[in-house]
């Protein structure tokens, strides 16, 4: 449990090195916690990380999974990426 917005923020801080040392693995951990609680921004960023393979192995199916979860909740960028991924 916890506060998903704070978990997203910690993921973002670790991803970009804001106030902490940049650490993609820690970013993934925090994004995943927030994403599992339904935070669309965490879901979207986690999907992008799986596309790029930063802190995790590249995994298109995982990226689609997280984009879909965010898209189903109305996250416009996730909807765009999901459509783009299905197109190719």
CORWOSUL-V10460 format. One record per residue. N is the residue number from 1. RES is the residue in one small letter. SS is DSSP state (helix for helix, strand for strand, loop for the rest). PSI is psi as a letter, one per 40 degrees, with the letter a starting at -180 (999 if undefined). D_FIRST is the distance of its C-alpha to the first C-alpha in whole Angstrom. Layout:
N | RES | SS | PSI | D_FIRST
N | RES | SS | PSI | D_FIRST
//
This chain:
1 | x | loop | a | 0
2 | x | loop | a | 4
3 | x | loop | h | 7
4 | x | helix | d | 8
5 | x | helix | d | 12
6 | x | helix | d | 11
7 | x | helix | d | 10
8 | x | helix | d | 13
9 | x | helix | d | 15
10 | x | helix | d | 15
11 | x | helix | d | 16
12 | x | helix | d | 19
13 | x | helix | d | 20
14 | x | helix | d | 20
15 | x | helix | d | 21
16 | x | helix | e | 24
17 | x | loop | f | 25
18 | x | loop | h | 24
19 | x | loop | e | 24
20 | x | loop | i | 23
21 | x | loop | h | 25
22 | x | loop | h | 24
23 | x | loop | h | 23
24 | x | helix | d | 22
25 | x | helix | d | 20
26 | x | helix | d | 17
27 | x | helix | d | 17
28 | x | helix | d | 17
29 | x | helix | d | 14
30 | x | helix | d | 12
31 | x | helix | d | 13
32 | x | helix | d | 12
33 | x | helix | d | 8
34 | x | helix | d | 9
35 | x | helix | d | 11
36 | x | helix | d | 9
37 | x | loop | e | 8
38 | x | loop | e | 11
39 | x | loop | h | 12
40 | x | helix | d | 16
41 | x | helix | d | 17
42 | x | helix | d | 15
43 | x | helix | d | 16
44 | x | helix | d | 19
45 | x | helix | d | 19
46 | x | helix | d | 18
47 | x | helix | d | 21
48 | x | helix | d | 23
49 | x | helix | d | 23
50 | x | helix | d | 23
51 | x | helix | d | 26
52 | x | helix | d | 28
53 | x | loop | f | 26
54 | x | loop | h | 25
55 | x | loop | e | 23
56 | x | loop | i | 23
57 | x | loop | i | 26
58 | x | loop | h | 27
59 | x | loop | g | 26
60 | x | helix | d | 27
61 | x | helix | d | 26
62 | x | helix | d | 22
63 | x | helix | d | 23
64 | x | helix | d | 24
65 | x | helix | d | 21
66 | x | helix | d | 19
67 | x | helix | d | 22
68 | x | helix | d | 22
69 | x | helix | d | 18
70 | x | helix | d | 19
71 | x | helix | d | 22
72 | x | helix | e | 22
73 | x | loop | e | 20
74 | x | loop | e | 23
75 | x | loop | h | 22
76 | x | helix | d | 26
77 | x | helix | d | 26
78 | x | helix | d | 24
79 | x | helix | d | 27
80 | x | helix | d | 29
81 | x | helix | d | 28
82 | x | helix | d | 28
83 | x | helix | d | 31
84 | x | helix | d | 33
85 | x | helix | d | 31
86 | x | helix | d | 33
87 | x | helix | d | 36
88 | x | loop | 999 | 36
//
